[in-house]
């Protein structure tokens, strides 16, 4: 079983979302920024921040010249703020080592700080129109259902997942890149995890999962992610204080955000370790480079 490339790409041409990082005039830098921001973050939250960043920092050297603290502040509520520091580090390397141009091959991209297997291949496909297996959660789910007849892909396996997608890719580079965007979009809009819209799916007639009667997922149980009360929430509250303040603050300004002193201090320590917060010799706290 394979996926009908023509049917899927035709569907994408009609139903794919109009997103700024998909526009022909978007630079490879814009694609790179979008891919980092979109990790574990919905499009609706990313789009306004992405637009602000590309207006403010249209090339890697512009971001590299900014302080880490201002970059973390501009990251806002996107979550997982270490991504902001990784973007700053990647921009610095691109500006210094690649003439302010995002590299166009996977191996060179992988050598950049903060660029992993998925992001490198996404940039190669979506910014440069090259043939590369781009595998995210949405793609894994579509392949699991349409090709393997399973409700879910189960635990990830980089080798297996890459081979699965590689086998589906058209040989022609531009067509392969378009297919990569299409299959990802199908997983995001139609072949969703909880409520797939099978009646609207262009692959429905040949989908192995629906032909098998849509069997339930029988693999290892997935861990349900929660947010309320977690260290992620507390870290975010601590960073909110510093984002809203110019310069350094006393610890008591941070202490008020969370009543559990043990958890609060543990989270503050983790922010210091991650380089998202700095402490002055006088015991004050600030975003990096702002004291």
C-alpha angles and dihedrals in degrees: 000000000000136000119262101242097194095051093047095047091046089053090050092049088058104033107026115119119254101239125171094235089057094056116111091239093056111113126228087253089058090051092049092051091048093050093052092046094047094058105115090341128105121246092241091061095042101049101070093043092047090052091050092049095048091049092049099036108024094166133034094251090059091057092041090057091056123090118257089238093058090047091053090047092051090050086073117170099345092113131223090063094189083081088069091058091046090052090050091050092048091049090051092052093045092050094047102037107024106039093256091297122121108239117251102212129076099234094051091047091050089056090062118094114263096011114121136182096280097044094047092053093043090055092048091050103036101034100034104025094235130147112262133138105251110195125185133148093277094051092047091053094049092049092047091054105033097039108023102030094234126133092227139011094237122208112000122255112187094203096047095040093049091048091050093054094039089058091056098047119108113240095235109087101223092044090049091052091050091048090051091055092045098052091047091050091049090056092047097048110022114010093052125165101247108021112020115191094223094167089062096045117113089209095052098105092058100029110133092209096056091042089055091053096261097280116206120255110270101179131103115315115261120235111246110230116223129183110188111097095003127127087252090063094047093047089052092051092050091050090048089063092052094043089056094050132071110223129351130335135203118256092249088068088060097041093067095064097072132024099209101085094191095053092040094053092044090054093047089052091050090052089052091049091049092051093242092115131032131201122216125223086254092058098255124135131225145154111279114291095006103104 
